[in-house]
Every structure is written in C-alpha cells, then in structure tokens.
Amino acid sequence: MALKEGLRTWKRIFWQLILLGFGLLGLLLYGLPIVRHLEVLIPMGVCPSARMAMLRDNFTGLLRLWDRPDVLTCTSWGAPIIWDGTFDPAVAQQEALQQNLTIGLTVFAVGRYLEKYLARFLETAEQHFMVGQRVVYYVFTELPAAVPRVALGPGRGLRVERVVRERRWQDVSMQRMRTLHEALHGRLGREAHFVFCMDVDQHFRSSFGPEALAESVAQLHAWHYHRPRWLLPYERDARSAAAVAPGEGDFYYHAAVFGGSVAALRGLTGHCARALQRDRERGLEARWHDESHLNKFFWLHKPAKVLSPEFCWSPDIGWRAEIRRPRLLWAPKEYALVRD
C-alpha cells in the first residue's frame, strides 16, 4: 500500500514537472521578460582552440577569437562569428581601402515605412556604415520623389529604384528577393563589389565596417541565438521549399541583415526567389516568409562569415553582458501603424 502511494506521489510530481517545463517554455517563447532572461543560462558552445588559432579573415587578418571566451566565436564548418573584440578595425579598414572596393547597401522603403524610418536609417548609415569606403545606397520604393535628401560624404552615392507596392506587407517582404536578384544583374551588380541588404526599420548605433565583409554573410537573430536548435522557428511544413527538417539547421539567421559578394548574392536571391515562387504556385506561404527561405539557403550553403547579434540588436531584449557594442538597433515595432 505504501509502495503504491509512493508511486502515485512520484507520478504526480513527474507530471507537475512536465507541465511546469511546458509552462516555462511557453513564457520563454511568448512573453514574460523575466523568463526570457533565463536564455543566457543556455550555453552557446565553445570554439575549439585549434580552430581559433587558425582562423584568418580576408579583411581583418588573424582573428582574436580567444579574446571572447564568453561566446561562441566559430561555426562547425570553420566560419568565424564576429564579435566585438575579435578583430582589429584599423586592419579591416586598411585592407578594404587597398582593395579599392565599392560597397552597396540596399533597403526597401515602401508605404509608411518610407516616412517612418528611411531618413534616420540613411542619416545614421552616413555616420557609421563603411565610413571611409566608397558606398552606394539603393533605395527601393514606390514613391521616389518622397525619398529624403541626405547629405552624403565623398565617394558615397544614392540611387532610387521604383518598385510596385504589393497589396499585402507579406508580399512586399517576399518580392524583395526577386527585386534584389534583378538589381544584382543590373546596375547594382556592375558598380558594387560587395552588397549588404538590410531592413529599413532600424538605425545604426556604432561602426559597421569592413570587418563584416565576406563572400557570404549571415546575421545571427538577436531573439534566437541562445536557443537550442529544436526551439528555432524554422519552417516545418515539409511541403514548403523553405522546410528545414527536425535535426537540421545550424543557427537561426535574421533577414534584416545579409550580404556578400555580388556573385554570392545573385545565387542567394535567385534561390530564394525561385523557392518563394514554387511555394506560391502550391498555395503555400512559409512561416516567416523570405526569412524562412533565407534560413533554408544558409543551411544548404553555409555562410563564409556570421555576424554576432551585436551587429543587429533589439533593445527590447534588454541588457546582455555579451552584447558590448551594438552596431544596428531595431526600431520599436509599430505594425498597426505601418502595415496597413
């Protein structure tokens, strides 16, 4: 009798712990900030010492990955994860100047996103994005005449390309890959060596320089970089071209920042545009639209460089010890205002 009672007690405790675990998981995913702060207790992993000693970069030379033992500084396929303190910005700047590069920066400003965010994005880019390098901004909008006039430094230009405004904001997001693919085969592809593609609803806070350049560049998502792979919000519908099966995937990347050489970005945008079209023909829409397809692409074709969450940080997350110097900051999300 006592044994049965003991078993019942342990069974009750077991299920209470299971329910508590699911409750904490729900709070972690959907809301309670104090629970979200527990993410920092999830270890990010450690770059092997042998790999740390070997990793060099085309722009920054030998990376000082051992200077950041608090974070993961390399991937399993040997790409560096760039954190503040792992590179010498002066070396990167000099190397980029010696290569005589032109760097493109594309941004889509459609509907109310133009009036709400574009001016600050461009003004802060002039202060912090690839300062001292030749830069060409490409603004894609349905209202070219409404693009604000921003004072540009020497060797920096701005092009405005007209796009058709889509009926839904999801379609604006998904059409971006096709538009970029066409631009990379046009004037943008002819005048730039490397290109970064960014969302407009953010602004630069500190230097975003040549240390970020590589053949292909992915951005760790600020809200997901501590989470285990099984918790990452990949597309799981096996019918979608963006689907990432359980057990697959490396990190979760943010579509607000990605970049690379013109050739590499032609491949990326072409892949995503075709995959989006395939889904559309099947009546499917990936969970996170073009970002889901971007993550599938980077699972199949590993990025040469990964940017830490410092390069695109959300102030809503709050303070994190490992985030020493945010480069880009998300603007407050006012979807009710801008997505009409």
Stockholm file with secondary structure:
# STOCKHOLM 1.0

chainA/1-340         MALKEGLRTWKRIFWQLILLGFGLLGLLLYGLPIVRHLEVLIPMGVCPSARMAMLRDNFTGLLRLWDRPDVLTCTSWGAPIIWDGTFDPAVAQQEALQQNLTIGLTVFAVGRYLEKYLARFLETAEQHFMVGQRVVYYVFTELPAAVPRVALGPGRGLRVERVVRERRWQDVSMQRMRTLHEALHGRLGREAHFVFCMDVDQHFRSSFGPEALAESVAQLHAWHYHRPRWLLPYERDARSAAAVAPGEGDFYYHAAVFGGSVAALRGLTGHCARALQRDRERGLEARWHDESHLNKFFWLHKPAKVLSPEFCWSPDIGWRAEIRRPRLLWAPKEYALVRD
#=GR chainA/1-340 SS CHHHHHHHHHHHHHHHHHHHHHHHHHHHHHSCHHHHGGGGGSCCCCCCHHHHHHCEETTTEECCGGGCTTSCCBCTTSCBEECTTSSCHHHHHHHHHHTTCEEEEEEECCTHHIIIIIHHHHHHHHHHBSTTSEEEEEEEESCGGGSCCCCCCTTEEEEEEECCCCSSHHHHHHHHHHHHHHHHTTHHHHHCSEEEEECSSEEECSCBCGGGCSSEEEEECTTTTTSCGGGSCCCCCTTSTTCCCTTCCSCCEEEEEEEEEHHHHHHHHHHHHHHHHHHHHTTCCCTTTHHHHHHHHHHHSCCSEEECGGGSBCGGGCCCTTCCSCSEEECCCCHHHHCC
#=GC SS_cons         CHHHHHHHHHHHHHHHHHHHHHHHHHHHHHSCHHHHGGGGGSCCCCCCHHHHHHCEETTTEECCGGGCTTSCCBCTTSCBEECTTSSCHHHHHHHHHHTTCEEEEEEECCTHHIIIIIHHHHHHHHHHBSTTSEEEEEEEESCGGGSCCCCCCTTEEEEEEECCCCSSHHHHHHHHHHHHHHHHTTHHHHHCSEEEEECSSEEECSCBCGGGCSSEEEEECTTTTTSCGGGSCCCCCTTSTTCCCTTCCSCCEEEEEEEEEHHHHHHHHHHHHHHHHHHHHTTCCCTTTHHHHHHHHHHHSCCSEEECGGGSBCGGGCCCTTCCSCSEEECCCCHHHHCC
//
